[in-house]
Amino acid sequence: MESSRRRSSVIVIGAGVSGISAGKVLADNGVEDLVILEASDRIGGRIRHERFGGVSAELGAGWIAGVGGKQANPVWELASQSGLRTCFSDYSNARYNIYDRSGKIFPSGVAADSYKKAVDSAIQNLKNLEDNDDSIDDTSEPHSAPKTPIELAIDFILHDFEMAEVEPISTYVDFGEREFLVADERGYVHLLHKMAEEFLFTSEGKILDSRLQLNKVVREIQHSRNGVVVKTEDGCIYEANYVILSASIGVLQSDLISFKPPLPRWKTEAIEKCDVMVYTKIFLKFPYKFWPCGPEKEFFIYAHDRRGYYTFWQHMENAYPGSNILVVTLTNGESKRVEAQSDEETLEEAMEVLKDMFGPSVPNATDILVPRWWNNRFQRGSYSNYPIISNNQVVNSIKAPVGRIFFTGEHTSEKFNGYVHGGYLAGIDTGKTLVEKMNKEKERDTENQNQNFLLEPLLALTLTQTEAVSSNGPKLEDDHDDDNDYDDDDDNDYDDDDEKKTTTGGRMDSDLVIEPSKPCLQGNMMMGTTINAGKWKKDAKGMMNLPSKVQAADATSMEVPGFGFEVK
Ligand SMILES: Cc1cc2nc3c(=O)[nH]c(=O)nc-3n(C[C@H](O)[C@H](O)[C@H](O)COP(=O)(O)OP(=O)(O)OC[C@H]3O[C@@H](n4cnc5c(N)ncnc54)[C@H](O)[C@@H]3O)c2cc1C
């Protein structure tokens, strides 16, 4: 069993966009001794591309959403800086390219009417939910539920794409409503490599820094008031002062990572409340193109009597001219169904649908690529989806640290969850929060050291009188024992400031516990710490270096002048 017992300041779990952006913030702020543990063999997480049909296919995030508004989308800025090739996507005409099962396109009037009806109904449902917040009943039939294939198709587009989020959609309000498809051979992940380059050692585009450890599947996080111990599947053990955990909401809902002690209930309940969306882009390569191209034809819809059945299609001619590739998007139940079957079966189903739309003579696809985000144990889904009617409490609880574990990832972004920019900004936010926390801790340590300097002689005297019993003193370091809830009140709140309390004869303001019979000779002491010095009055005769008022004292309670603490 390999053991890496060297203690670092921070372990970042996950090298997706949030983990990398958090790591960069730490490094920018002087926290260089960090380790990034990534379960897979690459960085990027849900930003992932593969060669398919001669081009770069983005299996995960494909678009930079939210461009052209008043504020600049930070991911769009990164893309511009690194010259990422993108291509504007105009979805607005998809609703006029709706095919029925006999290959006829619905007349635009019919499509527009159905669309309007679906939007009105969706808005009405939303209002009803808002008005009767208490009486939300998942089983109740929504207003005028869609029934016909075209209604079902539009309902799918509205709910699983356009209106899957609560209006107003922050991404569009803040950054603009335009969306750009990444069409770059280096992949969307190129942005992450550029970011990583700024704080990790790289050579010829490869990250060679030992602080990034790939193929490290974290299975256990032990946490206590003294630090964290992280165990990976291959038996490695890492220690640090803090952890930033960027695993997806799906992973948090699974049993991949166990926590010792377990996460408090407010945390696990919030994690369970967040929905996981599964979104699957299936790529199909053809010997030649047989679908209409040209303006307003990039996206098209198939209306079937089963909701979400190979509904949403896109050709890749705008992104990669001559590639002869189609992409069909499935979600949730259909995604899971397709993930469970063979690619050959999926290819057969997709070909039947294409024959419905474009006639029996269409050529067979020569290749298919079916990503499996749901069955990927490092993802367990595509992105978080907060219930339409939910308050910020859920996301706040999901984001809130538990002691020394800090949470990040797109699911912790209050405004932009589900997006690359959500993950990016969440990583920055968590990184900054942790840096602040560490700085405060440093300040406190410096104060403690100053006080120690003054107290040392006093403690030395304590030593002379108690040397014999010092070995029985409390353990100060590496105390990852079973009593590591580091919170005496056990209230499971997330005010980790209460992890350190001033008490007498119990947990103290410092790692130092002093009892008359079991003195402890090292550790830090905070202002206001009460020391029960008990019988050292008797042994205090030779206190040569102590401030005079202390030396003179013969009572069990003394004040050390000018330093605001008391020795009782
Ligand atoms: C199919 C699909 C399409 C999408 N489309 C878009 C889009 O067009 N535009 C957009 O903006 N966003 C899109 N998204 C969402 C976007 O990809 C995510 O919001 C973003 O990439 C999440 O980044 P993250 O850092 O939060 O998480 P991740 O990228 O999931 O990073 C977490 C990392 O943690 C690692 N990990 C997990 N468990 C462990 C463990 N136990 N030990 C060690 N490491 C672990 C994972 O391997 C992963 O690398 C899409 C996502 C998917 C899947």
The ligand as a Gaussian input file, in Angstrom:
#p B3LYP/6-31G(d) Opt

LIG

0 1
 C      -23.699000      15.981000     -21.879000
 C      -23.475000      17.300000     -21.218000
 C      -23.724000      18.456000     -21.912000
 C      -23.481000      19.689000     -21.324000
 N      -23.655000      20.814000     -22.058000
 C      -23.259000      22.006000     -21.569000
 C      -23.202000      23.136000     -22.402000
 O      -23.472000      23.053000     -23.595000
 N      -22.808000      24.321000     -21.861000
 C      -22.466000      24.425000     -20.549000
 O      -22.106000      25.532000     -20.112000
 N      -22.473000      23.346000     -19.739000
 C      -22.844000      22.136000     -20.214000
 N      -22.799000      21.029000     -19.429000
 C      -22.493000      21.173000     -17.996000
 C      -21.007000      21.363000     -17.721000
 O      -20.274000      20.392000     -18.396000
 C      -20.767000      21.232000     -16.231000
 O      -21.601000      22.146000     -15.537000
 C      -19.323000      21.518000     -15.793000
 O      -18.395000      20.981000     -16.681000
 C      -19.146000      20.918000     -14.400000
 O      -17.840000      21.142000     -13.927000
 P      -17.479000      20.703000     -12.436000
 O      -16.086000      21.048000     -12.190000
 O      -18.512000      21.217000     -11.515000
 O      -17.672000      19.113000     -12.406000
 P      -16.918000      17.965000     -13.209000
 O      -16.551000      18.425000     -14.538000
 O      -17.783000      16.769000     -13.104000
 O      -15.599000      17.750000     -12.366000
 C      -15.576000      16.920000     -11.231000
 C      -14.378000      16.004000     -11.341000
 O      -14.335000      15.206000     -10.164000
 C      -13.885000      13.926000     -10.514000
 N      -14.315000      13.001000      -9.465000
 C      -15.558000      12.574000      -9.177000
 N      -15.531000      11.720000      -8.143000
 C      -14.238000      11.634000      -7.754000
 C      -13.577000      10.896000      -6.741000
 N      -14.239000      10.086000      -5.916000
 N      -12.233000      11.011000      -6.616000
 C      -11.539000      11.839000      -7.439000
 N      -12.120000      12.544000      -8.426000
 C      -13.461000      12.443000      -8.575000
 C      -14.538000      13.655000     -11.846000
 O      -13.857000      12.649000     -12.568000
 C      -14.442000      15.030000     -12.510000
 O      -13.281000      15.145000     -13.286000
 C      -23.008000      19.767000     -19.988000
 C      -22.747000      18.592000     -19.299000
 C      -22.958000      17.370000     -19.900000
 C      -22.589000      16.109000     -19.171000

